Amino acid sequence: MSMKDVKPLGAKAADAPKAKSAYGIDSAAIRELAELLSETGLTEIELESGGTRLRVARQGVPVMHAAPVAVAPAAAAAAPAEAAAPKGPAQGGVTSPMVGTVYVSPSPGAPPFVKVGDTVKEGDTLLIVEAMKTMNPITAPRSGKVSEICVTDAQPVEFGQTLLVIS
């Protein structure tokens, strides 16, 4: 049974007189829908025709189990080194407060707001992040020297991504 069989099945369920149970349920249509669930991997099918609605759903979805995999000793030794690495932004990092596109200058062709080596004071505009057609200035949270710029112009950025580092 394929997906193109669903319309004829719905017509059959509504139009053809079938053997119905004591509750007025067309058991043949339910069996056909259950077969369609198995063939397609769907978890639920609902048909409505002529004021009659028929819904068949699977409660438990089979769980696939993966075979155990042996871990090589070298991989096990590398794991503690990764755990020791600091999580989050670099020390002195200025992160993006939103998802968007970062711009390093106020307009195309204009000089960038800051360059590596520039000294900034708290409140200076460092970059712009455009989100939903709105330009959001990213300001310096503290005074210091720009030691690294981690993004390029017109680059998409994620929430919490380090944009630049002020030391």
CORLINZI-V135333 format. One record per residue. N is the residue number from 1. SS is DSSP state (h for helix, s for strand, l for the rest). PSI is psi in degrees with one decimal (999 if undefined). OMEGA is omega in radians with two decimals (none if undefined). Layout:
BEGIN
n=N ss=SS psi=PSI omega=OMEGA
n=N ss=SS psi=PSI omega=OMEGA
END
This chain:
BEGIN
n=1 ss=l psi=134.4 omega=-3.11
n=2 ss=l psi=176.3 omega=-3.12
n=3 ss=l psi=-28.5 omega=-3.14
n=4 ss=l psi=-10.3 omega=3.08
n=5 ss=h psi=-7.7 omega=-3.07
n=6 ss=h psi=-44.8 omega=-3.13
n=7 ss=h psi=-50.1 omega=3.11
n=8 ss=h psi=-34.8 omega=3.12
n=9 ss=h psi=-41.7 omega=3.10
n=10 ss=h psi=-40.3 omega=3.11
n=11 ss=h psi=-41.7 omega=3.12
n=12 ss=h psi=-43.0 omega=-3.09
n=13 ss=h psi=-33.8 omega=-3.07
n=14 ss=h psi=-38.6 omega=-2.97
n=15 ss=h psi=-42.7 omega=-3.00
n=16 ss=l psi=135.2 omega=3.05
n=17 ss=l psi=124.9 omega=-3.09
n=18 ss=l psi=164.9 omega=3.04
n=19 ss=l psi=120.1 omega=-3.09
n=20 ss=s psi=150.2 omega=3.11
n=21 ss=l psi=-179.2 omega=-3.14
n=22 ss=l psi=-19.9 omega=-3.13
n=23 ss=l psi=3.1 omega=-3.13
n=24 ss=l psi=24.9 omega=-3.10
n=25 ss=l psi=134.5 omega=3.12
n=26 ss=s psi=97.4 omega=-3.05
n=27 ss=h psi=-30.7 omega=3.12
n=28 ss=h psi=-41.2 omega=3.12
n=29 ss=h psi=-38.3 omega=3.12
n=30 ss=h psi=-42.0 omega=3.11
n=31 ss=h psi=-42.3 omega=3.13
n=32 ss=h psi=-41.3 omega=3.12
n=33 ss=h psi=-39.2 omega=3.11
n=34 ss=h psi=-39.1 omega=3.09
n=35 ss=h psi=-40.7 omega=3.11
n=36 ss=h psi=-38.6 omega=3.08
n=37 ss=h psi=-45.9 omega=-3.12
n=38 ss=h psi=-42.9 omega=-3.09
n=39 ss=h psi=-37.0 omega=-3.04
n=40 ss=h psi=-16.8 omega=-3.10
n=41 ss=l psi=6.3 omega=3.11
n=42 ss=l psi=159.5 omega=3.10
n=43 ss=l psi=-11.6 omega=-3.09
n=44 ss=s psi=140.1 omega=3.04
n=45 ss=s psi=137.7 omega=3.09
n=46 ss=s psi=130.4 omega=3.10
n=47 ss=s psi=144.6 omega=3.06
n=48 ss=s psi=128.3 omega=-3.13
n=49 ss=s psi=130.0 omega=3.09
n=50 ss=l psi=35.3 omega=3.11
n=51 ss=l psi=-1.4 omega=3.12
n=52 ss=s psi=130.6 omega=3.14
n=53 ss=s psi=133.5 omega=3.14
n=54 ss=s psi=124.6 omega=-3.11
n=55 ss=s psi=129.9 omega=3.10
n=56 ss=s psi=128.7 omega=-3.12
n=57 ss=s psi=148.1 omega=3.05
n=58 ss=l psi=132.1 omega=3.12
n=59 ss=l psi=-54.0 omega=-3.10
n=60 ss=l psi=128.2 omega=3.09
n=61 ss=l psi=130.3 omega=-3.12
n=62 ss=l psi=138.6 omega=-3.13
n=63 ss=l psi=130.7 omega=3.11
n=64 ss=l psi=130.2 omega=3.11
n=65 ss=l psi=133.7 omega=3.11
n=66 ss=l psi=148.2 omega=3.09
n=67 ss=l psi=146.4 omega=3.12
n=68 ss=l psi=144.0 omega=-3.13
n=69 ss=l psi=132.4 omega=3.11
n=70 ss=l psi=136.4 omega=3.13
n=71 ss=l psi=129.9 omega=3.12
n=72 ss=l psi=145.5 omega=-3.14
n=73 ss=h psi=-35.2 omega=-3.13
n=74 ss=h psi=-38.7 omega=3.13
n=75 ss=h psi=-37.9 omega=3.13
n=76 ss=h psi=-35.7 omega=3.14
n=77 ss=h psi=-29.1 omega=-3.13
n=78 ss=h psi=-26.7 omega=-3.08
n=79 ss=h psi=-45.5 omega=3.13
n=80 ss=h psi=-33.2 omega=3.13
n=81 ss=h psi=-38.8 omega=3.11
n=82 ss=h psi=-37.5 omega=-3.13
n=83 ss=h psi=-29.7 omega=-3.12
n=84 ss=h psi=-17.6 omega=-3.13
n=85 ss=l psi=136.4 omega=-3.13
n=86 ss=l psi=141.8 omega=3.10
n=87 ss=l psi=151.3 omega=3.09
n=88 ss=l psi=-168.8 omega=-3.07
n=89 ss=l psi=157.9 omega=3.08
n=90 ss=l psi=155.4 omega=3.12
n=91 ss=l psi=127.4 omega=-3.09
n=92 ss=l psi=3.5 omega=-3.11
n=93 ss=s psi=142.7 omega=3.04
n=94 ss=s psi=120.4 omega=-3.06
n=95 ss=s psi=159.8 omega=3.11
n=96 ss=l psi=129.9 omega=3.13
n=97 ss=l psi=1.0 omega=-3.07
n=98 ss=l psi=169.1 omega=3.01
n=99 ss=l psi=136.7 omega=3.14
n=100 ss=s psi=-157.6 omega=3.11
n=101 ss=s psi=129.7 omega=-3.09
n=102 ss=s psi=141.6 omega=3.05
n=103 ss=s psi=134.6 omega=-3.08
n=104 ss=l psi=-9.0 omega=-3.14
n=105 ss=s psi=161.1 omega=-3.09
n=106 ss=l psi=-24.9 omega=3.12
n=107 ss=l psi=159.7 omega=3.13
n=108 ss=l psi=133.9 omega=3.13
n=109 ss=l psi=-14.4 omega=3.13
n=110 ss=l psi=155.8 omega=3.10
n=111 ss=l psi=151.9 omega=-3.13
n=112 ss=s psi=155.9 omega=3.09
n=113 ss=l psi=-45.6 omega=-3.14
n=114 ss=l psi=157.5 omega=3.05
n=115 ss=l psi=162.7 omega=3.07
n=116 ss=l psi=132.7 omega=-3.14
n=117 ss=l psi=-16.9 omega=3.12
n=118 ss=l psi=144.9 omega=3.03
n=119 ss=s psi=131.1 omega=-3.14
n=120 ss=s psi=156.2 omega=3.04
n=121 ss=l psi=158.9 omega=-3.10
n=122 ss=l psi=129.9 omega=3.13
n=123 ss=l psi=-12.8 omega=3.09
n=124 ss=l psi=143.7 omega=3.08
n=125 ss=s psi=127.6 omega=-3.12
n=126 ss=s psi=-42.7 omega=-3.07
n=127 ss=s psi=176.3 omega=3.01
n=128 ss=s psi=136.1 omega=3.01
n=129 ss=s psi=119.9 omega=3.11
n=130 ss=s psi=126.6 omega=3.09
n=131 ss=s psi=123.1 omega=3.12
n=132 ss=l psi=46.1 omega=3.09
n=133 ss=l psi=18.1 omega=3.09
n=134 ss=s psi=129.7 omega=3.13
n=135 ss=s psi=118.9 omega=-3.09
n=136 ss=s psi=111.3 omega=3.13
n=137 ss=s psi=136.9 omega=3.06
n=138 ss=s psi=116.9 omega=-3.06
n=139 ss=s psi=158.6 omega=3.13
n=140 ss=l psi=124.4 omega=3.13
n=141 ss=l psi=-14.5 omega=-3.13
n=142 ss=l psi=165.2 omega=3.08
n=143 ss=l psi=153.3 omega=3.10
n=144 ss=s psi=-165.9 omega=-3.10
n=145 ss=s psi=134.7 omega=3.12
n=146 ss=s psi=111.7 omega=-3.10
n=147 ss=s psi=-18.6 omega=3.14
n=148 ss=s psi=138.9 omega=3.01
n=149 ss=s psi=118.1 omega=-2.98
n=150 ss=l psi=-0.5 omega=-3.09
n=151 ss=l psi=164.2 omega=3.05
n=152 ss=l psi=165.1 omega=-3.11
n=153 ss=l psi=137.7 omega=3.10
n=154 ss=l psi=25.0 omega=3.12
n=155 ss=s psi=136.0 omega=3.03
n=156 ss=s psi=141.0 omega=3.13
n=157 ss=s psi=155.0 omega=3.12
n=158 ss=l psi=161.6 omega=3.03
n=159 ss=l psi=130.8 omega=3.09
n=160 ss=l psi=-2.8 omega=3.14
n=161 ss=l psi=137.8 omega=3.12
n=162 ss=s psi=123.8 omega=-3.14
n=163 ss=s psi=-44.8 omega=3.10
n=164 ss=s psi=169.3 omega=-3.10
n=165 ss=s psi=130.3 omega=3.08
n=166 ss=s psi=122.7 omega=3.13
n=167 ss=l psi=999 omega=none
END
